């Protein structure tokens, strides 16, 4: 992971981008300041220009996607922490989620004890949406201080891709039949939801999918199965809880199908 931080003692190197491997190791980009081989990517320059010289940020190995930023102190309008986080995320959606929208997942407000006494923090988790559809597994976390100012954020967005569709060809009942044909579980179509499975690889499109909850053993083993909402393929499956006794979904053998 590449790290960039602005040294307070060297404002003339405002675009300095450092990696854990040394001062001259940085993603490709435009050279900045001094005679060394220090370079800065466009997204790093944008982060610095937008959030100021105190920001400390990290990026994916390519230097193209922002992952975390600390040292902020940005006010955001809103009646509560969730509202303020949504306003902040929408303002910076180009950096946080490559232009996606956001939905509130949860807010935690731990009270911590620091060297100067009690410290209040609001930690807000936001899900990503694309054309109004939730993007599976993509989350931005925004942290606010006791005065309601955003002080840090983290995001796992790495590009969402263009959706292959926004309207399903297959309905929830049809997706559930696909699930029960492939696996020895009971599908729950009434609780299935449409999501976008994010792209894998540059230029790949996100897949519109039914996220189908299933029961293998009641109260003991439950699984999610993601079915392509256009062509009916199984895209992915996984346990609902990491601590459940059965972690592998039971499949039908070829003889029993």
C-alpha positions in Angstrom: 0.0 0.0 0.0 1.4 3.4 -1.0 1.5 6.1 1.6 1.7 9.8 1.0 2.1 12.5 3.6 3.0 16.2 3.5 6.0 17.0 5.6 5.2 20.2 7.6 8.8 21.3 7.4 8.9 21.2 3.6 5.9 23.1 2.1 7.8 23.4 -1.2 7.3 19.6 -1.6 3.6 19.8 -1.4 3.1 16.9 -3.7 5.6 14.5 -2.1 4.5 10.9 -2.3 6.3 8.4 -0.1 6.1 4.6 -0.1 7.2 2.2 2.6 10.1 1.3 0.3 11.8 4.7 0.4 11.6 8.3 -0.7 12.2 7.6 -4.3 9.7 4.7 -4.6 6.3 6.1 -5.8 3.6 5.3 -8.3 4.1 6.8 -11.8 2.9 10.4 -12.3 4.1 13.9 -12.7 7.4 14.8 -11.0 7.2 17.4 -8.2 9.8 19.6 -6.4 13.5 19.0 -6.0 15.9 17.0 -8.2 15.0 13.5 -6.9 12.8 10.9 -8.7 9.8 11.7 -6.5 6.5 11.5 -8.4 2.9 12.1 -7.6 -0.2 10.5 -9.1 -3.2 12.7 -10.1 -5.3 11.3 -7.3 -2.7 12.0 -4.7 -2.4 15.6 -5.9 -6.2 15.9 -5.7 -6.3 14.6 -2.1 -3.6 17.1 -1.1 -5.3 20.0 -2.8 -8.7 19.2 -1.4 -7.9 18.3 2.2 -4.9 20.5 2.9 -1.3 20.0 4.0 -2.1 18.1 7.2 -3.7 15.1 5.4 -2.0 11.7 5.5 -3.3 9.2 2.9 -2.8 5.7 1.6 -3.5 4.3 -1.8 -3.8 0.9 -3.6 -0.5 -0.4 -5.0 -1.2 1.3 -8.4 -1.6 4.7 -6.7 -4.9 5.2 -8.5 -7.4 4.5 -5.7 -7.5 6.3 -2.4 -7.9 3.9 0.5 -7.6 5.9 3.7 -7.0 9.5 4.8 -6.3 11.0 8.3 -5.6 14.4 9.7 -8.8 16.0 8.3 -10.9 18.6 10.1 -13.9 19.2 7.7 -17.3 20.4 8.8 -20.3 18.7 7.2 -24.0 19.8 7.5 -26.5 17.5 9.1 -28.6 16.9 12.2 -26.7 13.8 13.3 -23.5 11.8 12.6 -25.1 9.7 9.9 -26.4 12.7 8.0 -23.1 14.5 8.2 -21.2 11.5 7.0 -23.6 11.1 4.0 -23.1 14.8 3.1 -19.3 14.5 3.3 -19.3 11.3 1.2 -21.5 12.8 -1.5 -19.3 15.9 -1.7 -16.2 13.7 -2.2 -17.8 10.8 -4.1 -15.2 11.0 -6.9 -12.5 10.1 -4.4 -14.4 7.8 -2.0 -16.3 5.7 -4.4 -15.5 6.8 -7.9 -18.8 8.6 -8.2 -21.1 6.0 -6.6 -23.9 7.0 -4.3 -24.1 6.1 -0.6 -26.5 4.6 1.9 -26.3 4.6 5.7 -25.4 1.2 7.2 -24.8 1.9 10.8 -23.4 4.4 13.3 -21.3 3.5 16.4 -20.4 6.1 18.9 -17.7 4.8 21.3 -16.6 6.9 24.2 -12.8 6.6 24.5 -10.4 7.8 27.2 -7.4 9.8 26.0 -4.6 11.6 27.8 -6.7 14.6 28.3 -9.9 12.9 29.3 -13.0 11.5 27.5 -12.9 11.5 23.7 -16.1 11.1 21.7 -16.1 9.6 18.2 -18.8 8.7 15.8 -17.9 5.9 13.3 -20.3 5.8 10.4 -20.4 2.9 7.9 -21.8 3.8 4.5 -22.7 1.3 1.7 -22.1 2.2 -1.9 -24.9 2.3 -4.5 -24.8 2.5 -8.3 -27.9 3.8 -10.1 -29.7 3.2 -6.8 -28.7 -0.4 -6.5 -26.5 -1.5 -3.5 -23.0 -2.5 -4.5 -22.1 -5.7 -2.7 -19.2 -5.6 -0.3 -18.2 -2.0 -0.9 -18.1 0.2 2.2 -16.8 3.7 3.2 -16.2 4.4 6.9 -16.3 8.0 8.0 -15.1 9.1 11.5 -16.3 12.3 13.1 -15.0 13.9 16.3 -17.1 15.3 19.2 -17.7 18.5 17.3 -19.2 16.7 14.3 -16.2 17.3 12.1 -14.9 14.6 9.8 -11.4 13.6 10.9 -10.7 10.5 8.8 -12.2 8.0 6.4 -11.5 4.7 4.8 -12.9 3.2 1.6 -12.5 -0.2 -0.1 -13.8 1.1 -3.5 -11.6 0.0 -6.4 -13.8 0.9 -9.2 -17.4 -0.5 -9.7 -17.5 -1.0 -13.4 -20.6 -0.4 -15.6 -23.6 -2.5 -14.6 -24.4 -5.2 -17.1 -28.1 -4.4 -16.4 -30.2 -2.5 -13.9 -33.4 -4.5 -14.5 -33.5 -8.3 -13.8 -34.4 -10.8 -16.5 -34.8 -13.5 -13.8 -37.1 -12.8 -10.9 -36.4 -13.8 -7.2 -38.4 -17.0 -7.5 -36.5 -18.1 -10.5 -33.2 -17.3 -8.8 -34.3 -19.4 -5.8 -35.0 -22.3 -8.1 -31.5 -22.1 -9.5 -30.2 -22.1 -5.9 -32.2 -25.2 -4.9 -31.1 -27.0 -8.0 -27.5 -26.5 -7.3 -27.5 -26.8 -3.5 -29.2 -28.9 -0.7 -30.7 -25.8 0.9 -34.1 -24.1 1.2 -34.0 -20.7 -0.6 -36.0 -17.8 0.7 -37.1 -15.8 -2.3 -39.3 -13.4 -0.3 -36.1 -12.1 1.3 -33.9 -12.0 -1.8 -32.6 -8.6 -2.8 -31.1 -7.1 -5.9 -27.4 -6.0 -5.7 -24.5 -5.3 -8.0 -21.5 -7.6 -7.7 -18.6 -5.2 -8.3 -16.2 -5.7 -11.2 -13.0 -7.7 -11.0 -10.3 -6.3 -13.2 -10.1 -3.1 -15.2 -12.9 -2.5 -17.6 -15.0 -5.4 -16.3 -18.7 -4.7 -15.7 -20.6 -5.1 -12.5 -23.2 -7.9 -12.5 -26.8 -7.4 -11.4 -27.5 -10.3 -9.0 -30.1 -11.7 -6.7 -28.7 -12.1 -3.2 -30.7 -15.1 -2.0 -30.7 -16.2 1.7 -30.9 -19.9 2.2 -31.3 -22.4 5.1 -29.2 -25.6 5.1 -29.9 -26.5 8.8 -32.4 -24.3 10.6 -30.7 -22.0 13.3 -27.4 -23.7 12.6 -26.3 -23.2 9.0 -27.5 -20.4 6.7 -25.9 -19.2 3.5 -26.0 -16.4 1.0 -26.1 -17.3 -2.7 -25.6 -14.7 -5.4 -27.4 -15.5 -8.7 -26.8 -13.5 -11.9 -30.2 -11.7 -12.5 -29.7 -11.8 -16.2 -28.4 -15.2 -17.2 -29.1 -17.2 -14.0 -25.4 -18.2 -13.3 -24.3 -18.8 -9.7 -21.8 -16.0 -9.1 -20.8 -16.6 -5.5 -21.9 -18.2 -2.2 -20.9 -17.9 1.4 -22.0 -18.5 5.0 -24.1 -15.8 6.7 -22.1 -16.1 9.9 -18.4 -16.8 10.1 -18.9 -18.7 13.4 -21.6 -21.1 12.3 -20.8 -24.8 12.5 -21.1 -25.5 8.7 -19.1 -23.2 6.5 -19.4 -25.0 3.2 -22.7 -24.9 1.4 -23.9 -28.5 0.7 -24.1 -29.1 -3.1 -26.3 -31.6 -4.9 -24.3 -34.4 -6.3 -24.6 -35.1 -10.1 -26.6 -38.3 -9.2 -29.2 -36.6 -7.1 -29.9 -33.6 -9.4 
